[in-house]
Amino acid sequence: MHLHSRDEKMNQTEERKREHVQIALDEDVSMHHNYWDDVHLMHNALPELNKEDIDLSTVLFGKKLGAPLIIAGMTGGYAEGKKINENLAAAAEKLQVGLGVGSQRAALENPKLKETYSIIKEYDVPLKIANIGASQIVLWEKEELLEHAKTIVEMIDADVIAICLNFLQEAVQPEGEAHAKGCLDAITMLCKEFKKPVLVKESGAGISFNAAQSLYHAGVAGIDVGGAGGTSFAAVEFYRAQMKNEEANIRLGKTFWDWGIPTPTSILEVGKANDWKLPIIATGGVRSGLDAAKALVLGANAAGLARCLLKSAMKDSRATLFSCDLVVRELQTAMFLVGAENIDALSSVGVTYDEFKK
């Protein structure tokens, strides 16, 4: 690749990341239905415990968390992303919850952008999750993949590396790289030969029983279902296509706006395939601690939040901590109202899911 074309590509990547965040802030990019509204926990009128005695702590990937929450990877790779990640890291340190970063491909292409991710190393975050897209790893030879994986882990001192299955977004994105052939083989190799645990995560379209089985056999350390119901990346690309007046991609974004497996359904699908009891993280439409509690009752080990924290993370660390702390308080309140004294007790809470009524 010529120098000028490489620079142009790096600039396009930074601009795309900037557009993604701005669109998520300015436009309604949610799916038309949030499936957490279909999940109902059974109220316990006699909880027989005190709210302040509830233990929210848990262990995930060998790391102790103050609550079973992950601030999901949102951004990085452009100048403004550094402040967002720093605000999120400060909140994660204070509350002792997990934190991911957005795809680190940009920093692999342009090392000057590393600090937009590595800023989180300055905070005592108990669980840090590196991130790279699946459509990228299939293009790298074995040694190159292992080297890149090492680089992005060291960049944030990560405890886990996440491979993001973002094929819906790649398929509707004008500059998308819808490369899926060889993905499972690449994940399998990474699980066998890389020293850090490998987490596989979807980004809004969910994971089915069959896909989960394949991932278990590949040797993954955990699955983030990344289901439908929250941010639609097809919707994000719809708005990007509108900005650029690209008619075909406008149509694609609109057609696939609501594509995917609902997050609650995906938790149940992965749970059925989970013979080895690997950790399940539930991201996708989680807006509150109540939604997180629903995810835990259905079988998830932790819940991931993203867009509901973005606005405060754009503001400052104080606003970010306030938003994150509210989620923790909501989770504690939900646990009190169902009579669960700790996270393990949530597994016996009664639940109905409207999907089962159909």
C-alpha positions in Angstrom: 0.0 0.0 0.0 1.3 3.4 -1.0 2.1 5.8 1.9 -0.6 8.3 0.8 -3.3 5.6 0.5 -2.3 4.2 3.9 -2.7 7.6 5.5 -6.0 8.1 3.8 -7.2 4.8 5.1 -6.2 5.7 8.6 -7.9 9.0 8.4 -11.1 7.3 7.2 -11.0 4.9 10.1 -10.7 7.8 12.6 -13.5 9.7 10.9 -15.8 6.6 10.9 -15.3 6.1 14.6 -16.1 9.7 15.3 -19.2 9.4 13.2 -20.3 6.3 15.0 -20.2 8.0 18.4 -21.8 11.2 17.2 -24.7 9.4 15.5 -25.2 7.3 18.6 -25.5 10.6 20.6 -27.6 12.6 18.1 -30.0 10.0 16.6 -32.3 7.3 17.8 -30.4 4.2 16.7 -32.2 1.8 19.0 -34.1 -1.2 17.7 -37.8 -0.6 17.6 -38.4 -3.0 20.5 -36.4 -3.6 23.6 -36.8 -7.2 24.6 -36.0 -6.7 28.2 -39.5 -5.2 28.5 -40.8 -8.7 27.8 -38.9 -10.2 30.8 -40.7 -10.0 34.2 -39.2 -11.0 37.6 -41.3 -12.5 40.3 -41.8 -10.0 43.2 -41.1 -11.4 46.7 -43.3 -9.6 49.2 -41.4 -11.2 52.1 -37.7 -10.9 51.1 -36.5 -11.6 54.6 -33.2 -9.6 54.2 -32.0 -6.0 54.5 -31.1 -4.1 51.3 -27.8 -2.9 52.7 -26.7 -6.5 53.4 -27.0 -7.6 49.8 -23.7 -8.8 48.3 -23.2 -7.8 44.7 -19.7 -9.1 44.3 -18.8 -11.9 41.9 -15.8 -13.4 40.2 -15.4 -13.3 36.4 -12.4 -14.7 34.5 -10.7 -15.1 37.9 -11.1 -11.4 38.8 -13.2 -10.2 41.7 -15.8 -7.5 40.7 -17.8 -5.3 43.0 -20.9 -6.0 40.9 -21.5 -8.3 37.9 -21.3 -5.5 35.4 -19.1 -4.7 32.4 -18.9 -1.3 30.8 -18.8 -2.6 27.2 -16.3 -1.5 24.7 -17.6 1.6 22.9 -14.8 3.6 21.4 -11.1 4.6 21.0 -9.0 5.2 17.9 -9.8 8.9 17.5 -8.8 11.9 19.6 -12.0 12.4 21.5 -12.2 8.7 22.3 -9.4 9.1 24.9 -11.5 11.2 27.2 -14.5 8.9 26.9 -12.4 5.9 27.8 -10.8 7.8 30.7 -14.1 8.7 32.2 -15.4 5.2 31.9 -12.2 3.8 33.5 -12.5 6.2 36.4 -16.0 4.9 37.1 -15.0 1.3 36.6 -12.2 1.8 39.2 -14.5 3.4 41.7 -17.2 0.7 41.4 -14.8 -2.1 40.7 -16.6 -3.3 37.6 -15.2 -4.6 34.3 -14.3 -2.4 31.3 -13.8 -3.0 27.6 -12.6 -0.7 24.8 -13.7 -0.4 21.3 -11.9 -2.1 18.4 -8.2 -1.5 18.6 -7.5 -2.0 15.0 -7.1 1.8 14.5 -4.1 1.7 16.9 -2.6 -1.2 15.1 -2.7 0.9 11.9 -1.7 4.1 13.5 0.4 3.8 16.8 -0.2 7.5 17.5 -3.8 6.5 18.6 -2.7 4.0 21.2 -3.2 6.4 24.0 -6.9 6.7 23.2 -7.1 3.1 24.6 -4.1 2.8 26.9 -5.4 5.6 29.1 -7.4 3.0 31.0 -4.1 1.5 32.3 -3.8 4.5 34.6 -6.8 3.2 36.6 -7.3 0.2 38.9 -9.9 -1.5 36.8 -10.3 -5.2 38.0 -11.1 -6.6 34.6 -9.9 -5.1 31.3 -11.0 -6.4 28.0 -9.1 -5.9 24.7 -11.1 -5.9 21.4 -10.5 -6.7 17.8 -13.0 -7.5 15.0 -13.5 -11.0 13.6 -13.5 -9.7 10.1 -9.9 -8.5 10.6 -8.5 -11.6 12.2 -9.4 -13.8 9.2 -7.1 -11.6 7.0 -4.0 -12.2 9.1 -1.7 -15.2 9.0 -1.1 -17.1 12.3 2.0 -15.3 13.4 0.6 -11.9 12.5 -2.6 -12.6 14.4 -0.7 -13.7 17.5 1.5 -10.6 17.3 -1.4 -8.3 16.9 -3.2 -10.0 19.8 -0.2 -9.5 22.0 0.0 -5.8 21.0 -3.6 -5.0 21.8 -3.5 -6.8 25.1 -0.3 -5.0 26.2 -1.8 -1.7 25.0 -4.4 -1.7 27.8 -2.8 -4.4 30.1 -5.9 -6.6 29.3 -7.0 -9.6 31.3 -9.1 -11.0 28.4 -9.1 -10.5 24.6 -12.5 -10.2 22.9 -13.1 -11.2 19.3 -16.0 -9.1 18.1 -18.5 -10.8 15.7 -19.7 -7.7 13.9 -20.7 -9.1 10.6 -24.1 -7.4 10.4 -22.4 -4.0 10.6 -19.7 -5.0 8.2 -22.4 -6.2 5.7 -24.3 -2.9 5.7 -21.3 -0.6 6.0 -20.2 1.1 2.7 -16.5 0.3 3.5 -17.4 -2.9 5.4 -15.2 -6.0 5.3 -17.7 -8.8 5.4 -15.0 -11.5 5.7 -16.3 -14.5 7.7 -14.6 -17.5 6.0 -12.0 -18.9 8.3 -13.2 -17.0 11.4 -13.9 -20.1 13.5 -10.4 -21.6 12.7 -8.8 -18.3 13.6 -10.6 -18.2 17.0 -9.7 -21.9 17.6 -6.0 -21.2 17.0 -6.1 -18.2 19.2 -7.7 -20.1 22.0 -5.1 -22.8 21.8 -2.0 -20.7 21.4 -2.6 -17.3 23.0 -1.8 -16.9 26.7 -4.8 -14.8 27.6 -8.5 -16.0 27.8 -10.4 -15.4 24.6 -13.9 -14.0 24.9 -16.1 -14.0 21.8 -18.7 -11.2 21.6 -21.5 -10.3 19.2 -22.3 -6.6 18.6 -26.1 -6.5 18.4 -27.3 -9.5 16.5 -27.0 -12.2 19.2 -25.5 -15.7 19.3 -27.6 -18.9 18.6 -27.3 -22.4 20.1 -25.4 -23.7 17.1 -22.9 -20.8 17.1 -22.4 -21.2 20.8 -21.7 -24.9 20.5 -19.1 -24.2 17.8 -17.4 -21.6 20.1 -17.3 -24.0 23.0 -15.6 -26.6 20.9 -13.2 -23.9 19.7 -12.1 -23.4 23.3 -13.4 -19.9 24.1 -13.2 -18.8 27.7 -16.6 -17.0 27.6 -19.3 -15.6 25.4 -20.9 -12.2 25.3 -24.2 -12.7 23.5 -24.4 -9.1 22.3 -28.1 -9.6 21.4 -30.7 -7.5 19.6 -32.8 -4.9 21.4 -30.4 -2.0 22.0 -28.3 -0.1 19.6 -28.8 -1.2 16.0 -25.5 -0.9 14.1 -27.6 -1.2 10.9 -29.3 1.9 12.1 -26.0 3.6 12.7 -24.9 2.8 9.2 -28.3 4.0 7.9 -27.6 7.4 9.3 -24.0 7.4 8.0 -25.3 6.5 4.5 -27.8 9.4 4.7 -24.9 11.7 5.5 -23.1 10.6 2.4 -26.3 10.3 0.3 -25.5 6.6 -0.5 -28.9 5.2 -1.5 -28.0 1.5 -1.5 -26.6 1.6 2.0 -29.6 3.7 3.2 -31.8 0.8 2.0 -29.6 -1.8 3.6 -29.5 -0.1 6.9 -33.3 0.3 7.0 -34.0 -3.3 5.9 -31.8 -4.8 8.6 -32.5 -2.2 11.3 -34.2 -4.8 13.6 -32.1 -7.9 12.6 -30.9 -10.2 15.3 -31.7 -12.6 18.1 -33.2 -10.8 21.1 -30.7 -10.7 24.0 -32.9 -12.6 26.5 -33.4 -15.4 23.9 -29.7 -15.4 23.1 -28.8 -15.9 26.8 -31.2 -18.9 26.9 -29.8 -20.3 23.6 -26.2 -20.0 24.8 -27.2 -21.5 28.1 -28.6 -24.6 26.5 -25.3 -25.1 24.7 -23.2 -24.3 27.7 -22.1 -27.8 28.8 -18.9 -26.5 30.4 -20.6 -23.6 32.3 -18.5 -20.9 30.7 -19.2 -17.3 31.7 -22.0 -15.6 29.7 -22.1 -11.8 29.5 -25.3 -10.2 28.4 -25.0 -7.0 26.4 -27.7 -5.7 24.1 -30.3 -3.2 25.2 -29.4 -3.3 28.9 -30.5 0.2 30.1 -30.6 -0.2 33.9 -29.7 -2.4 36.9 -33.2 -3.9 36.6 -32.4 -5.1 33.0 -29.1 -6.4 34.4 -30.9 -8.4 37.1 -33.2 -9.9 34.5 -30.1 -11.0 32.5 -28.6 -12.6 35.6 -31.8 -14.5 36.4 -32.0 -15.8 32.9 -28.5 -17.3 33.2 -25.9 -14.6 32.4 -22.9 -14.2 34.7 -22.6 -10.5 34.1 -24.4 -7.7 32.2 -22.8 -5.3 29.8 -23.8 -1.6 29.3 -22.8 0.8 26.6 -25.0 3.4 25.0 -26.8 4.3 28.2 -23.5 5.5 29.6 -22.2 7.3 26.5 -23.7 10.7 27.0 -22.3 11.0 30.6 -18.9 9.7 29.4 -18.8 12.5 26.9 -19.4 15.0 29.7 -17.0 14.3 32.6 -15.9 11.7 35.1 -18.4 12.8 37.8 -21.4 12.4 35.5 -20.1 9.0 34.3 -19.7 7.7 37.9 -23.2 9.0 38.8 -24.7 7.1 35.8 -22.8 3.9 36.6 -23.6 4.1 40.3 -27.3 4.4 39.5 -27.1 1.1 37.6 -25.5 -0.6 40.6 -28.2 0.8 42.9 -30.9 -0.4 40.6 -29.4 -3.9 40.6 -29.3 -3.9 44.4 -32.9 -2.7 44.6 -34.1 -5.4 42.1 -32.2 -8.1 44.2 -33.9 -6.8 47.4 -37.3 -7.0 45.8 -36.9 -10.6 44.6 -35.3 -11.7 47.9 -31.8 -12.5 46.5 -29.0 -11.9 49.1 -26.2 -12.5 46.6 -25.7 -13.1 42.9 -25.9 -16.9 43.1 -29.4 -16.5 44.7 -30.7 -14.9 41.5 -30.6 -18.3 39.8 -33.7 -19.4 41.8 -35.8 -16.3 41.2 -39.0 -16.8 39.3 -39.2 -15.2 35.8 -41.6 -15.0 32.9 -40.5 -14.1 29.4 -43.3 -13.1 26.9 -41.6 -14.9 24.1 -42.6 -18.2 25.7 -46.3 -17.2 25.4 -46.3 -17.0 21.7 
